[in-house]
């Protein structure tokens, strides 16, 4: 099974995603590698992207501890309070939808993106 999201680790990658959001949807999961709730959110995210995800959207993951500057920049650019786990759907260079903690589920992602 191939994972269809891409991990981002640099602010340059984030800036490119933000720019691309004016053409197509961009989804980022902010993931903490030390948190059980985040581990569950990642399973839900994987279930969505490895199923039949919205093909007009690109999918990314940022590890909030390992890539803290990127995580902070996302929060600042989108004016979204940092939480993890946190999923953010970006359209037209702005936050369109976000969910955190136990609300990050395959069903919830499907309802919003499909």
Jmol script that loads the backbone (N, CA, C; Angstrom):
load data "model"
ATOM      1  N   UNK A   1       0.857  -1.183   0.000  1.00  0.00           N
ATOM      2  CA  UNK A   1       0.000   0.000   0.000  1.00  0.00           C
ATOM      3  C   UNK A   1       0.897   1.239   0.000  1.00  0.00           C
ATOM      4  N   UNK A   2       0.704   2.095  -0.969  1.00  0.00           N
ATOM      5  CA  UNK A   2       1.543   3.285  -1.038  1.00  0.00           C
ATOM      6  C   UNK A   2       0.898   4.436  -0.274  1.00  0.00           C
ATOM      7  N   UNK A   3       1.717   5.129   0.471  1.00  0.00           N
ATOM      8  CA  UNK A   3       1.229   6.295   1.202  1.00  0.00           C
ATOM      9  C   UNK A   3       1.170   7.463   0.223  1.00  0.00           C
ATOM     10  N   UNK A   4       0.042   8.137   0.196  1.00  0.00           N
ATOM     11  CA  UNK A   4      -0.145   9.188  -0.805  1.00  0.00           C
ATOM     12  C   UNK A   4       0.039  10.588  -0.259  1.00  0.00           C
ATOM     13  N   UNK A   5       0.596  10.705   0.976  1.00  0.00           N
ATOM     14  CA  UNK A   5       0.932  12.039   1.477  1.00  0.00           C
ATOM     15  C   UNK A   5       2.443  12.202   1.471  1.00  0.00           C
ATOM     16  N   UNK A   6       2.878  13.462   1.513  1.00  0.00           N
ATOM     17  CA  UNK A   6       4.300  13.799   1.482  1.00  0.00           C
ATOM     18  C   UNK A   6       4.656  14.537   2.762  1.00  0.00           C
ATOM     19  N   UNK A   7       5.737  14.122   3.398  1.00  0.00           N
ATOM     20  CA  UNK A   7       6.188  14.844   4.593  1.00  0.00           C
ATOM     21  C   UNK A   7       6.916  16.115   4.172  1.00  0.00           C
ATOM     22  N   UNK A   8       6.604  17.222   4.852  1.00  0.00           N
ATOM     23  CA  UNK A   8       7.343  18.454   4.592  1.00  0.00           C
ATOM     24  C   UNK A   8       8.180  18.797   5.814  1.00  0.00           C
ATOM     25  N   UNK A   9       9.376  19.341   5.555  1.00  0.00           N
ATOM     26  CA  UNK A   9      10.311  19.630   6.644  1.00  0.00           C
ATOM     27  C   UNK A   9      10.897  21.030   6.558  1.00  0.00           C
ATOM     28  N   UNK A  10      10.597  21.770   5.481  1.00  0.00           N
ATOM     29  CA  UNK A  10      11.199  23.098   5.331  1.00  0.00           C
ATOM     30  C   UNK A  10      10.125  24.163   5.107  1.00  0.00           C
ATOM     31  N   UNK A  11      10.464  25.386   5.482  1.00  0.00           N
ATOM     32  CA  UNK A  11       9.542  26.502   5.266  1.00  0.00           C
ATOM     33  C   UNK A  11       9.359  26.758   3.773  1.00  0.00           C
ATOM     34  N   UNK A  12      10.373  26.467   2.973  1.00  0.00           N
ATOM     35  CA  UNK A  12      10.273  26.613   1.514  1.00  0.00           C
ATOM     36  C   UNK A  12       9.182  25.680   0.972  1.00  0.00           C
ATOM     37  N   UNK A  13       9.165  24.426   1.438  1.00  0.00           N
ATOM     38  CA  UNK A  13       8.120  23.488   1.001  1.00  0.00           C
ATOM     39  C   UNK A  13       6.743  24.015   1.404  1.00  0.00           C
ATOM     40  N   UNK A  14       6.642  24.523   2.628  1.00  0.00           N
ATOM     41  CA  UNK A  14       5.367  25.083   3.082  1.00  0.00           C
ATOM     42  C   UNK A  14       4.929  26.253   2.193  1.00  0.00           C
ATOM     43  N   UNK A  15       5.873  27.144   1.863  1.00  0.00           N
ATOM     44  CA  UNK A  15       5.544  28.293   1.016  1.00  0.00           C
ATOM     45  C   UNK A  15       5.019  27.850  -0.353  1.00  0.00           C
ATOM     46  N   UNK A  16       5.595  26.783  -0.899  1.00  0.00           N
ATOM     47  CA  UNK A  16       5.141  26.244  -2.185  1.00  0.00           C
ATOM     48  C   UNK A  16       3.715  25.691  -2.068  1.00  0.00           C
ATOM     49  N   UNK A  17       3.426  25.020  -0.957  1.00  0.00           N
ATOM     50  CA  UNK A  17       2.081  24.476  -0.716  1.00  0.00           C
ATOM     51  C   UNK A  17       1.071  25.626  -0.612  1.00  0.00           C
ATOM     52  N   UNK A  18       1.433  26.649   0.122  1.00  0.00           N
ATOM     53  CA  UNK A  18       0.543  27.798   0.282  1.00  0.00           C
ATOM     54  C   UNK A  18       0.255  28.432  -1.075  1.00  0.00           C
ATOM     55  N   UNK A  19       1.281  28.576  -1.912  1.00  0.00           N
ATOM     56  CA  UNK A  19       1.091  29.123  -3.266  1.00  0.00           C
ATOM     57  C   UNK A  19       0.173  28.227  -4.103  1.00  0.00           C
ATOM     58  N   UNK A  20       0.422  26.912  -4.051  1.00  0.00           N
ATOM     59  CA  UNK A  20      -0.374  25.963  -4.838  1.00  0.00           C
ATOM     60  C   UNK A  20      -1.839  25.952  -4.430  1.00  0.00           C
ATOM     61  N   UNK A  21      -2.121  26.386  -3.195  1.00  0.00           N
ATOM     62  CA  UNK A  21      -3.499  26.337  -2.706  1.00  0.00           C
ATOM     63  C   UNK A  21      -4.420  27.287  -3.469  1.00  0.00           C
ATOM     64  N   UNK A  22      -3.838  28.192  -4.252  1.00  0.00           N
ATOM     65  CA  UNK A  22      -4.691  29.061  -5.063  1.00  0.00           C
ATOM     66  C   UNK A  22      -5.193  28.322  -6.307  1.00  0.00           C
ATOM     67  N   UNK A  23      -4.560  27.180  -6.659  1.00  0.00           N
ATOM     68  CA  UNK A  23      -5.013  26.376  -7.794  1.00  0.00           C
ATOM     69  C   UNK A  23      -5.791  25.124  -7.383  1.00  0.00           C
ATOM     70  N   UNK A  24      -5.387  24.500  -6.270  1.00  0.00           N
ATOM     71  CA  UNK A  24      -6.042  23.262  -5.830  1.00  0.00           C
ATOM     72  C   UNK A  24      -5.923  23.129  -4.315  1.00  0.00           C
ATOM     73  N   UNK A  25      -6.836  22.366  -3.741  1.00  0.00           N
ATOM     74  CA  UNK A  25      -6.840  22.180  -2.295  1.00  0.00           C
ATOM     75  C   UNK A  25      -5.561  21.522  -1.794  1.00  0.00           C
ATOM     76  N   UNK A  26      -5.151  21.904  -0.592  1.00  0.00           N
ATOM     77  CA  UNK A  26      -3.968  21.354   0.057  1.00  0.00           C
ATOM     78  C   UNK A  26      -4.370  20.956   1.478  1.00  0.00           C
ATOM     79  N   UNK A  27      -3.997  19.744   1.875  1.00  0.00           N
ATOM     80  CA  UNK A  27      -4.328  19.283   3.221  1.00  0.00           C
ATOM     81  C   UNK A  27      -3.035  18.942   3.953  1.00  0.00           C
ATOM     82  N   UNK A  28      -2.935  19.425   5.184  1.00  0.00           N
ATOM     83  CA  UNK A  28      -1.756  19.127   6.009  1.00  0.00           C
ATOM     84  C   UNK A  28      -2.221  18.543   7.331  1.00  0.00           C
ATOM     85  N   UNK A  29      -1.596  17.440   7.719  1.00  0.00           N
ATOM     86  CA  UNK A  29      -1.792  16.901   9.062  1.00  0.00           C
ATOM     87  C   UNK A  29      -0.570  17.289   9.885  1.00  0.00           C
ATOM     88  N   UNK A  30      -0.806  18.004  10.984  1.00  0.00           N
ATOM     89  CA  UNK A  30       0.271  18.316  11.935  1.00  0.00           C
ATOM     90  C   UNK A  30       0.271  17.184  12.954  1.00  0.00           C
ATOM     91  N   UNK A  31       1.373  16.458  12.979  1.00  0.00           N
ATOM     92  CA  UNK A  31       1.462  15.196  13.710  1.00  0.00           C
ATOM     93  C   UNK A  31       2.563  15.242  14.764  1.00  0.00           C
ATOM     94  N   UNK A  32       2.221  14.825  15.980  1.00  0.00           N
ATOM     95  CA  UNK A  32       3.224  14.672  17.028  1.00  0.00           C
ATOM     96  C   UNK A  32       3.586  13.192  17.142  1.00  0.00           C
ATOM     97  N   UNK A  33       4.869  12.891  16.961  1.00  0.00           N
ATOM     98  CA  UNK A  33       5.328  11.498  16.991  1.00  0.00           C
ATOM     99  C   UNK A  33       5.336  10.919  18.402  1.00  0.00           C
ATOM    100  N   UNK A  34       5.062  11.748  19.427  1.00  0.00           N
ATOM    101  CA  UNK A  34       5.091  11.250  20.809  1.00  0.00           C
ATOM    102  C   UNK A  34       3.700  11.151  21.438  1.00  0.00           C
ATOM    103  N   UNK A  35       2.653  11.448  20.664  1.00  0.00           N
ATOM    104  CA  UNK A  35       1.307  11.550  21.232  1.00  0.00           C
ATOM    105  C   UNK A  35       0.390  10.448  20.725  1.00  0.00           C
ATOM    106  N   UNK A  36      -0.227   9.675  21.627  1.00  0.00           N
ATOM    107  CA  UNK A  36      -1.135   8.601  21.201  1.00  0.00           C
ATOM    108  C   UNK A  36      -2.364   9.113  20.426  1.00  0.00           C
ATOM    109  N   UNK A  37      -2.879  10.273  20.795  1.00  0.00           N
ATOM    110  CA  UNK A  37      -4.030  10.829  20.065  1.00  0.00           C
ATOM    111  C   UNK A  37      -3.608  11.151  18.631  1.00  0.00           C
ATOM    112  N   UNK A  38      -2.402  11.688  18.484  1.00  0.00           N
ATOM    113  CA  UNK A  38      -1.883  12.010  17.161  1.00  0.00           C
ATOM    114  C   UNK A  38      -1.634  10.742  16.352  1.00  0.00           C
ATOM    115  N   UNK A  39      -1.183   9.702  17.016  1.00  0.00           N
ATOM    116  CA  UNK A  39      -0.980   8.415  16.351  1.00  0.00           C
ATOM    117  C   UNK A  39      -2.298   7.905  15.767  1.00  0.00           C
ATOM    118  N   UNK A  40      -3.375   8.059  16.524  1.00  0.00           N
ATOM    119  CA  UNK A  40      -4.695   7.666  16.040  1.00  0.00           C
ATOM    120  C   UNK A  40      -5.120   8.533  14.851  1.00  0.00           C
ATOM    121  N   UNK A  41      -4.869   9.840  14.942  1.00  0.00           N
ATOM    122  CA  UNK A  41      -5.219  10.751  13.846  1.00  0.00           C
ATOM    123  C   UNK A  41      -4.470  10.374  12.568  1.00  0.00           C
ATOM    124  N   UNK A  42      -3.197   9.988  12.703  1.00  0.00           N
ATOM    125  CA  UNK A  42      -2.409   9.578  11.539  1.00  0.00           C
ATOM    126  C   UNK A  42      -3.009   8.328  10.901  1.00  0.00           C
ATOM    127  N   UNK A  43      -3.467   7.381  11.713  1.00  0.00           N
ATOM    128  CA  UNK A  43      -4.125   6.177  11.172  1.00  0.00           C
ATOM    129  C   UNK A  43      -5.370   6.563  10.373  1.00  0.00           C
ATOM    130  N   UNK A  44      -6.152   7.499  10.907  1.00  0.00           N
ATOM    131  CA  UNK A  44      -7.365   7.963  10.228  1.00  0.00           C
ATOM    132  C   UNK A  44      -7.020   8.675   8.916  1.00  0.00           C
ATOM    133  N   UNK A  45      -5.991   9.508   8.950  1.00  0.00           N
ATOM    134  CA  UNK A  45      -5.526  10.237   7.761  1.00  0.00           C
ATOM    135  C   UNK A  45      -5.047   9.245   6.696  1.00  0.00           C
ATOM    136  N   UNK A  46      -4.248   8.264   7.123  1.00  0.00           N
ATOM    137  CA  UNK A  46      -3.781   7.217   6.202  1.00  0.00           C
ATOM    138  C   UNK A  46      -4.955   6.471   5.580  1.00  0.00           C
ATOM    139  N   UNK A  47      -5.957   6.161   6.397  1.00  0.00           N
ATOM    140  CA  UNK A  47      -7.129   5.434   5.894  1.00  0.00           C
ATOM    141  C   UNK A  47      -7.811   6.248   4.799  1.00  0.00           C
ATOM    142  N   UNK A  48      -7.884   7.564   4.998  1.00  0.00           N
ATOM    143  CA  UNK A  48      -8.511   8.416   3.984  1.00  0.00           C
ATOM    144  C   UNK A  48      -7.664   8.474   2.708  1.00  0.00           C
ATOM    145  N   UNK A  49      -6.387   8.826   2.831  1.00  0.00           N
ATOM    146  CA  UNK A  49      -5.572   9.021   1.619  1.00  0.00           C
ATOM    147  C   UNK A  49      -5.279   7.717   0.886  1.00  0.00           C
ATOM    148  N   UNK A  50      -5.335   6.591   1.583  1.00  0.00           N
ATOM    149  CA  UNK A  50      -5.102   5.306   0.920  1.00  0.00           C
ATOM    150  C   UNK A  50      -6.391   4.665   0.434  1.00  0.00           C
ATOM    151  N   UNK A  51      -7.515   5.328   0.682  1.00  0.00           N
ATOM    152  CA  UNK A  51      -8.801   4.860   0.157  1.00  0.00           C
ATOM    153  C   UNK A  51      -9.031   5.504  -1.195  1.00  0.00           C
ATOM    154  N   UNK A  52     -10.093   6.271  -1.310  1.00  0.00           N
ATOM    155  CA  UNK A  52     -10.366   7.005  -2.545  1.00  0.00           C
ATOM    156  C   UNK A  52     -10.455   8.499  -2.220  1.00  0.00           C
ATOM    157  N   UNK A  53      -9.285   9.111  -1.991  1.00  0.00           N
ATOM    158  CA  UNK A  53      -9.278  10.520  -1.589  1.00  0.00           C
ATOM    159  C   UNK A  53      -9.687  11.448  -2.739  1.00  0.00           C
ATOM    160  N   UNK A  54     -10.063  12.653  -2.387  1.00  0.00           N
ATOM    161  CA  UNK A  54     -10.370  13.690  -3.366  1.00  0.00           C
ATOM    162  C   UNK A  54      -9.132  13.887  -4.244  1.00  0.00           C
ATOM    163  N   UNK A  55      -9.269  13.638  -5.544  1.00  0.00           N
ATOM    164  CA  UNK A  55      -8.124  13.692  -6.461  1.00  0.00           C
ATOM    165  C   UNK A  55      -7.694  15.114  -6.791  1.00  0.00           C
ATOM    166  N   UNK A  56      -8.501  16.102  -6.442  1.00  0.00           N
ATOM    167  CA  UNK A  56      -8.163  17.500  -6.721  1.00  0.00           C
ATOM    168  C   UNK A  56      -7.459  18.154  -5.547  1.00  0.00           C
ATOM    169  N   UNK A  57      -6.907  17.332  -4.668  1.00  0.00           N
ATOM    170  CA  UNK A  57      -6.282  17.827  -3.450  1.00  0.00           C
ATOM    171  C   UNK A  57      -4.931  17.139  -3.262  1.00  0.00           C
ATOM    172  N   UNK A  58      -3.962  17.882  -2.714  1.00  0.00           N
ATOM    173  CA  UNK A  58      -2.647  17.316  -2.384  1.00  0.00           C
ATOM    174  C   UNK A  58      -2.576  17.128  -0.870  1.00  0.00           C
ATOM    175  N   UNK A  59      -1.850  16.101  -0.432  1.00  0.00           N
ATOM    176  CA  UNK A  59      -1.834  15.710   0.979  1.00  0.00           C
ATOM    177  C   UNK A  59      -0.424  15.735   1.543  1.00  0.00           C
ATOM    178  N   UNK A  60      -0.293  16.327   2.737  1.00  0.00           N
ATOM    179  CA  UNK A  60       1.018  16.492   3.368  1.00  0.00           C
ATOM    180  C   UNK A  60       0.949  16.182   4.850  1.00  0.00           C
ATOM    181  N   UNK A  61       2.141  15.989   5.428  1.00  0.00           N
ATOM    182  CA  UNK A  61       2.266  15.758   6.856  1.00  0.00           C
ATOM    183  C   UNK A  61       3.460  16.557   7.353  1.00  0.00           C
ATOM    184  N   UNK A  62       3.303  17.195   8.511  1.00  0.00           N
ATOM    185  CA  UNK A  62       4.448  17.848   9.148  1.00  0.00           C
ATOM    186  C   UNK A  62       4.546  17.315  10.577  1.00  0.00           C
ATOM    187  N   UNK A  63       5.740  16.890  10.940  1.00  0.00           N
ATOM    188  CA  UNK A  63       5.977  16.412  12.313  1.00  0.00           C
ATOM    189  C   UNK A  63       6.292  17.633  13.171  1.00  0.00           C
ATOM    190  N   UNK A  64       5.429  17.899  14.153  1.00  0.00           N
ATOM    191  CA  UNK A  64       5.503  19.172  14.877  1.00  0.00           C
ATOM    192  C   UNK A  64       6.741  19.312  15.760  1.00  0.00           C
ATOM    193  N   UNK A  65       7.287  18.222  16.243  1.00  0.00           N
ATOM    194  CA  UNK A  65       8.478  18.302  17.091  1.00  0.00           C
ATOM    195  C   UNK A  65       9.733  18.411  16.221  1.00  0.00           C
ATOM    196  N   UNK A  66       9.836  17.518  15.241  1.00  0.00           N
ATOM    197  CA  UNK A  66      11.022  17.473  14.384  1.00  0.00           C
ATOM    198  C   UNK A  66      11.105  18.680  13.444  1.00  0.00           C
ATOM    199  N   UNK A  67       9.968  19.227  13.068  1.00  0.00           N
ATOM    200  CA  UNK A  67       9.936  20.351  12.114  1.00  0.00           C
ATOM    201  C   UNK A  67       9.192  21.544  12.715  1.00  0.00           C
ATOM    202  N   UNK A  68       9.558  21.886  13.942  1.00  0.00           N
ATOM    203  CA  UNK A  68       8.847  22.951  14.666  1.00  0.00           C
ATOM    204  C   UNK A  68       8.782  24.283  13.916  1.00  0.00           C
ATOM    205  N   UNK A  69       9.884  24.764  13.282  1.00  0.00           N
ATOM    206  CA  UNK A  69       9.786  26.040  12.566  1.00  0.00           C
ATOM    207  C   UNK A  69       8.703  26.026  11.477  1.00  0.00           C
ATOM    208  N   UNK A  70       8.582  24.904  10.764  1.00  0.00           N
ATOM    209  CA  UNK A  70       7.553  24.783   9.718  1.00  0.00           C
ATOM    210  C   UNK A  70       6.171  24.796  10.356  1.00  0.00           C
ATOM    211  N   UNK A  71       6.008  24.031  11.409  1.00  0.00           N
ATOM    212  CA  UNK A  71       4.729  23.962  12.122  1.00  0.00           C
ATOM    213  C   UNK A  71       4.309  25.349  12.609  1.00  0.00           C
ATOM    214  N   UNK A  72       5.250  26.088  13.183  1.00  0.00           N
ATOM    215  CA  UNK A  72       4.963  27.435  13.673  1.00  0.00           C
ATOM    216  C   UNK A  72       4.602  28.384  12.536  1.00  0.00           C
ATOM    217  N   UNK A  73       5.298  28.246  11.408  1.00  0.00           N
ATOM    218  CA  UNK A  73       5.037  29.113  10.252  1.00  0.00           C
ATOM    219  C   UNK A  73       3.632  28.874   9.705  1.00  0.00           C
ATOM    220  N   UNK A  74       3.211  27.610   9.665  1.00  0.00           N
ATOM    221  CA  UNK A  74       1.857  27.272   9.207  1.00  0.00           C
ATOM    222  C   UNK A  74       0.826  27.953  10.102  1.00  0.00           C
ATOM    223  N   UNK A  75       1.017  27.840  11.415  1.00  0.00           N
ATOM    224  CA  UNK A  75       0.087  28.455  12.375  1.00  0.00           C
ATOM    225  C   UNK A  75       0.018  29.961  12.153  1.00  0.00           C
ATOM    226  N   UNK A  76       1.186  30.574  11.950  1.00  0.00           N
ATOM    227  CA  UNK A  76       1.251  32.022  11.768  1.00  0.00           C
ATOM    228  C   UNK A  76       0.614  32.460  10.444  1.00  0.00           C
ATOM    229  N   UNK A  77       0.985  31.790   9.356  1.00  0.00           N
ATOM    230  CA  UNK A  77       0.487  32.185   8.030  1.00  0.00           C
ATOM    231  C   UNK A  77      -1.026  32.032   7.903  1.00  0.00           C
ATOM    232  N   UNK A  78      -1.573  30.997   8.544  1.00  0.00           N
ATOM    233  CA  UNK A  78      -3.009  30.728   8.409  1.00  0.00           C
ATOM    234  C   UNK A  78      -3.822  31.297   9.567  1.00  0.00           C
ATOM    235  N   UNK A  79      -3.121  31.884  10.536  1.00  0.00           N
ATOM    236  CA  UNK A  79      -3.779  32.419  11.733  1.00  0.00           C
ATOM    237  C   UNK A  79      -4.621  31.338  12.419  1.00  0.00           C
ATOM    238  N   UNK A  80      -3.998  30.164  12.578  1.00  0.00           N
ATOM    239  CA  UNK A  80      -4.646  29.016  13.216  1.00  0.00           C
ATOM    240  C   UNK A  80      -3.832  28.678  14.459  1.00  0.00           C
ATOM    241  N   UNK A  81      -4.473  28.655  15.602  1.00  0.00           N
ATOM    242  CA  UNK A  81      -3.787  28.287  16.839  1.00  0.00           C
ATOM    243  C   UNK A  81      -3.181  26.888  16.672  1.00  0.00           C
ATOM    244  N   UNK A  82      -1.901  26.745  17.016  1.00  0.00           N
ATOM    245  CA  UNK A  82      -1.248  25.444  16.874  1.00  0.00           C
ATOM    246  C   UNK A  82      -1.840  24.417  17.838  1.00  0.00           C
ATOM    247  N   UNK A  83      -2.218  23.276  17.288  1.00  0.00           N
ATOM    248  CA  UNK A  83      -2.593  22.118  18.094  1.00  0.00           C
ATOM    249  C   UNK A  83      -2.078  20.895  17.362  1.00  0.00           C
ATOM    250  N   UNK A  84      -1.927  19.801  18.082  1.00  0.00           N
ATOM    251  CA  UNK A  84      -1.607  18.548  17.393  1.00  0.00           C
ATOM    252  C   UNK A  84      -2.247  17.398  18.173  1.00  0.00           C
ATOM    253  N   UNK A  85      -2.814  16.461  17.441  1.00  0.00           N
ATOM    254  CA  UNK A  85      -2.896  16.470  15.985  1.00  0.00           C
ATOM    255  C   UNK A  85      -3.878  17.535  15.487  1.00  0.00           C
ATOM    256  N   UNK A  86      -3.600  17.998  14.291  1.00  0.00           N
ATOM    257  CA  UNK A  86      -4.452  19.020  13.677  1.00  0.00           C
ATOM    258  C   UNK A  86      -4.413  18.812  12.167  1.00  0.00           C
ATOM    259  N   UNK A  87      -5.586  18.789  11.556  1.00  0.00           N
ATOM    260  CA  UNK A  87      -5.653  18.709  10.102  1.00  0.00           C
ATOM    261  C   UNK A  87      -6.172  20.043   9.602  1.00  0.00           C
ATOM    262  N   UNK A  88      -5.540  20.536   8.548  1.00  0.00           N
ATOM    263  CA  UNK A  88      -5.932  21.836   7.990  1.00  0.00           C
ATOM    264  C   UNK A  88      -6.114  21.674   6.480  1.00  0.00           C
ATOM    265  N   UNK A  89      -7.265  22.118   5.994  1.00  0.00           N
ATOM    266  CA  UNK A  89      -7.564  22.136   4.565  1.00  0.00           C
ATOM    267  C   UNK A  89      -7.406  23.576   4.098  1.00  0.00           C
ATOM    268  N   UNK A  90      -6.510  23.779   3.123  1.00  0.00           N
ATOM    269  CA  UNK A  90      -6.155  25.116   2.669  1.00  0.00           C
ATOM    270  C   UNK A  90      -6.622  25.317   1.233  1.00  0.00           C
ATOM    271  N   UNK A  91      -7.360  26.403   1.013  1.00  0.00           N
ATOM    272  CA  UNK A  91      -7.778  26.799  -0.332  1.00  0.00           C
ATOM    273  C   UNK A  91      -7.558  28.299  -0.456  1.00  0.00           C
ATOM    274  N   UNK A  92      -7.089  28.733  -1.642  1.00  0.00           N
ATOM    275  CA  UNK A  92      -6.893  30.167  -1.898  1.00  0.00           C
ATOM    276  C   UNK A  92      -6.054  30.843  -0.810  1.00  0.00           C
ATOM    277  N   UNK A  93      -4.980  30.146  -0.404  1.00  0.00           N
ATOM    278  CA  UNK A  93      -3.993  30.667   0.556  1.00  0.00           C
ATOM    279  C   UNK A  93      -4.586  30.977   1.927  1.00  0.00           C
ATOM    280  N   UNK A  94      -5.649  30.280   2.284  1.00  0.00           N
ATOM    281  CA  UNK A  94      -6.267  30.507   3.591  1.00  0.00           C
ATOM    282  C   UNK A  94      -6.816  29.201   4.143  1.00  0.00           C
ATOM    283  N   UNK A  95      -6.987  29.160   5.463  1.00  0.00           N
ATOM    284  CA  UNK A  95      -7.607  27.998   6.100  1.00  0.00           C
ATOM    285  C   UNK A  95      -9.062  27.930   5.666  1.00  0.00           C
ATOM    286  N   UNK A  96      -9.457  26.776   5.146  1.00  0.00           N
ATOM    287  CA  UNK A  96     -10.844  26.549   4.750  1.00  0.00           C
ATOM    288  C   UNK A  96     -11.568  25.743   5.838  1.00  0.00           C
ATOM    289  N   UNK A  97     -10.833  24.786   6.425  1.00  0.00           N
ATOM    290  CA  UNK A  97     -11.400  23.921   7.463  1.00  0.00           C
ATOM    291  C   UNK A  97     -10.256  23.387   8.304  1.00  0.00           C
ATOM    292  N   UNK A  98     -10.536  23.189   9.588  1.00  0.00           N
ATOM    293  CA  UNK A  98      -9.539  22.547  10.453  1.00  0.00           C
ATOM    294  C   UNK A  98     -10.259  21.703  11.492  1.00  0.00           C
ATOM    295  N   UNK A  99      -9.592  20.653  11.932  1.00  0.00           N
ATOM    296  CA  UNK A  99     -10.104  19.806  13.017  1.00  0.00           C
ATOM    297  C   UNK A  99      -8.900  19.361  13.838  1.00  0.00           C
ATOM    298  N   UNK A 100      -9.147  19.079  15.111  1.00  0.00           N
ATOM    299  CA  UNK A 100      -8.043  18.682  15.982  1.00  0.00           C
ATOM    300  C   UNK A 100      -8.414  17.458  16.806  1.00  0.00           C
ATOM    301  N   UNK A 101      -7.374  16.841  17.364  1.00  0.00           N
ATOM    302  CA  UNK A 101      -7.505  15.743  18.307  1.00  0.00           C
ATOM    303  C   UNK A 101      -8.418  14.626  17.795  1.00  0.00           C
ATOM    304  N   UNK A 102      -9.424  14.233  18.574  1.00  0.00           N
ATOM    305  CA  UNK A 102     -10.259  13.079  18.213  1.00  0.00           C
ATOM    306  C   UNK A 102     -11.200  13.375  17.046  1.00  0.00           C
ATOM    307  N   UNK A 103     -11.316  14.655  16.643  1.00  0.00           N
ATOM    308  CA  UNK A 103     -12.169  15.005  15.498  1.00  0.00           C
ATOM    309  C   UNK A 103     -11.494  14.687  14.160  1.00  0.00           C
ATOM    310  N   UNK A 104     -10.197  14.333  14.205  1.00  0.00           N
ATOM    311  CA  UNK A 104      -9.490  13.974  12.966  1.00  0.00           C
ATOM    312  C   UNK A 104      -9.802  12.509  12.672  1.00  0.00           C
ATOM    313  N   UNK A 105     -10.875  12.302  11.891  1.00  0.00           N
ATOM    314  CA  UNK A 105     -11.292  10.939  11.551  1.00  0.00           C
ATOM    315  C   UNK A 105     -11.482  10.808  10.046  1.00  0.00           C
ATOM    316  N   UNK A 106     -11.373   9.588   9.568  1.00  0.00           N
ATOM    317  CA  UNK A 106     -11.600   9.299   8.160  1.00  0.00           C
ATOM    318  C   UNK A 106     -12.986   9.810   7.747  1.00  0.00           C
ATOM    319  N   UNK A 107     -14.006   9.554   8.569  1.00  0.00           N
ATOM    320  CA  UNK A 107     -15.378   9.969   8.246  1.00  0.00           C
ATOM    321  C   UNK A 107     -15.485  11.494   8.153  1.00  0.00           C
ATOM    322  N   UNK A 108     -14.847  12.194   9.082  1.00  0.00           N
ATOM    323  CA  UNK A 108     -14.902  13.662   9.108  1.00  0.00           C
ATOM    324  C   UNK A 108     -14.169  14.230   7.887  1.00  0.00           C
ATOM    325  N   UNK A 109     -12.996  13.688   7.589  1.00  0.00           N
ATOM    326  CA  UNK A 109     -12.227  14.149   6.419  1.00  0.00           C
ATOM    327  C   UNK A 109     -13.039  13.908   5.147  1.00  0.00           C
ATOM    328  N   UNK A 110     -13.638  12.731   5.045  1.00  0.00           N
ATOM    329  CA  UNK A 110     -14.458  12.386   3.870  1.00  0.00           C
ATOM    330  C   UNK A 110     -15.621  13.358   3.718  1.00  0.00           C
ATOM    331  N   UNK A 111     -16.289  13.671   4.822  1.00  0.00           N
ATOM    332  CA  UNK A 111     -17.444  14.575   4.776  1.00  0.00           C
ATOM    333  C   UNK A 111     -17.054  15.959   4.258  1.00  0.00           C
ATOM    334  N   UNK A 112     -15.873  16.419   4.629  1.00  0.00           N
ATOM    335  CA  UNK A 112     -15.434  17.766   4.224  1.00  0.00           C
ATOM    336  C   UNK A 112     -14.869  17.773   2.807  1.00  0.00           C
ATOM    337  N   UNK A 113     -14.020  16.809   2.486  1.00  0.00           N
ATOM    338  CA  UNK A 113     -13.299  16.838   1.202  1.00  0.00           C
ATOM    339  C   UNK A 113     -14.073  16.239   0.039  1.00  0.00           C
ATOM    340  N   UNK A 114     -14.963  15.315   0.317  1.00  0.00           N
ATOM    341  CA  UNK A 114     -15.714  14.674  -0.768  1.00  0.00           C
ATOM    342  C   UNK A 114     -17.059  15.331  -0.858  1.00  0.00           C
TER     343      UNK A 114
END
end "model"
wireframe off; spacefill off
backbone 0.3
color backbone group
